[in-house]
Amino acid sequence: MNKLAIRPVEQAEFETMNPAPQGPAWSWLPDEAPLAMPIQSLAAPDAVAETIPATSPRTVALRRLMLLAGTVVLTSLSAITPFYLYARKGWDGTEILAFGIFMLLITAISCWFVSGLMGLFVMLRGKDQADLAFAPHPALPRTRTALLMPLYNEDARASFARLAMIDQSLTRLGAAAAFDIFVLSDSTKEDAAASERSVFQAFRLTAGCKSFYRRRSDNAERKAGNLAEWVRRFGGAYENMIVLDADSTMAGETLLRMVDAMERNPGVGLIQTAPVIIKARTIFARVSQYSVRLYGRVAAAGLAYWTGSESSYWGHNAIIRTRAFAACCGLPHLPGRKPFGGHIMSHDVVEAALMRRAGWAVHVSAALDGSWEETPPSITDFIRRDHRWFQGNLQHLGLIGAKGLSPMSRLQLAMGCMAYLSSPLWLASLMVGLFIQMFYPVDWTSFFYILNPQFTPFMLASFLSGVLLIGPKFMGAALVLSRPAELRAFGGRRAIAKGMAAEIALSAILAPILMVANTKAFIQILSGHDTGWSTQQREADGLAWSDAFRAMRWQMIAGVGFLAPLCVRPDLATWFAPIVLPLLLAAPITVWTSRVRSGDKLAAKGFLVTPAQDGVSVNPAVLHTPRSPLRAVAGGVLAPVAAPAMVPARAPEL
């Protein structure tokens, strides 16, 4: 069934294909189809494409003007009260600093609010797929596509089970012959590699798609280097590649719609789906799953609306035109020492910017369902992963000025940085604000203000800030309420109300903990600490108390640090309680939210429950009968051969 030279490769042969391996190698590989992937210059590109992609919306300039205008208006309204309060007695240095930090934060929040509002408007009108017009029943692919899953010391059985789900879906649709699966291992642990080999042998015997495996002995440039090595060796045989993560799953219907869109739009270089989180069990994971499932589409639709054909790439669950990627995404090493120098860590958004610089269209789409991922089960696992992403995004500060990038690419690089810098800025804002209050006398009326609120400029500013922060959540709920089928899938209005209340409350509790974690990461990165490359924890049940106290020690220290000035101004305790209490209780919160039992109990009571959709596309099924096998002709195009296809009846039991 897998006729393209699927075989164990002897050590001598492997050394020919992979120069200077540093350990035992083991692979099943097809014949090579080299594709040049030159290293790109960020200082002086050979050429910058000035053409507008055919898939660029006609009104994209107006959309961006609307985003800018809305952001300016909301930022200005939010700034009136703090400006008045600081200016009424003259400005000093700390007040200027506090107002400057506030303006940075409120501008970012306003921008995302307006973007979400655009997404809601688009989805309510049913125009979320207007730019690419994904076909409900696409034809079978005419081109070959590679499904790439990089692995790094992962649970092999879980990863191959996800691949089996994809393979089974494609086989059911009669499209398996158009897709080849590549497992690209960067594993450094011998037991992980041995497990990969064992499970792969079982997987390939029953897979409908041709399946290949390669373990790389040199882990240069991490995931980006792993994919680049595949492109240079095998990319010439495939028109498209779909990049997965080890926790990714995609429906066959979605894959066919993506390939069809690429075939109909030759100027499109990349289409990024908006994956939702599945299989969450712990409270922490359920909060992430619920927020992404209910609110994520609105955010993605808004981003797609105003970025048009100059959007971004999130590194997985996306389809990429292989020759476009090869021609313009060879990443250079950054000058200087780590953590800012060396290879580019958060490579995805940079690759999208380079593709756009070369004239290719890059799209994000919220119109495709059937794209899933999983999330870390605990706060500590999430923080560990976020620390690495933080370092990668901070590298982008030096790339915003790269030659030839489009303004939209520069803006998205800056927004990626701001997503992480907002945490240290928020902490700085709290500290500066508390410092300013130390020079004012105790005012007990502020302590009871929440019990007896009055319409004042301060109240208006607080209300507006709250609307901007949680408004996108209500936008997501409004979308579901407008769709009867989805409303039933979520369990009705009461279930959505309970889920939203739990998500908002738990997100508010977790926010200060993550704020301190990201601030600590920021300080470590600035001091020259490299995060390294650690294996992600994808499944766990509970965290030991000793580990929780050790991991949360800085959060608890920060909580105690806030208590000292509050002893001087106890009347402010009401306002700072939502910040200080979660920090002081960070360790118990971490333990509680990491337990599967706690998450299941919460779900059993109707909180944070999302529709079950693992491996199922809710869009109309794309049904094709199995057809004859395909052979490759020039340019990665497929043509039928005479022999009938052998279609396996089921996916492997892993």
Secondary structure, 3 states (H helix, E strand, C coil): CCCCCCCCCCHHHHHHHCCCCCCCCCEECCCCCCCCCCECCCCCCCCCCCCCCCCCCCCHHHHHHHHHHHHHHHHHHHHHHHHHHHHCCCCCHHHHHHHHHHHHHHHHHHHHHHHHHHHHHHHHCCCCCCCCCCCCCCCCCCECEEEEEEECCCCHHHHHHHHHHHHHHHHHCCCHHHEEEEEEECCCCHHHHHHHHHHHHHHHHHCCCEEEEEECCCCCCHHHHHHHHHHHHHHHHCCEEEECCCCCEECHHHHHHHHHHHHHCCCEEEEEECCEECCCCCHHHHHHHHHHHHHHHHHHHHHHHHHCCECCCCCCCEEEEHHHHHHHCECCCECCCCCCCECCCCHHHHHHHHHHHCCCEEEEECCCCCEEECCCCCHHHHHHHHHHHHHHHHHHHHCCCCCCCCHHHHHHHHHHHHHHHHHHHHHHHHHHHHHHHCCCCCCHHHHCCCCCCCCCHHHHHHHHHHHHHHHHHHHHHHHHHCCHHHHHHCCCHHHHHHHHHHHHHHHHHHHHHHHHHHHHHHHHHHCCCCCCCCCCCCCCCCCCHHHHHHHCHHHHHHHHHHHHHHHHCHHHHHHHHHHHHHHHCHHHHHHHHCCHHHHHHHHHCCCCCCCCCCCCCCCCCCCCCCCCCEEEEHHHEEEECCCCCCCCCCCCCC
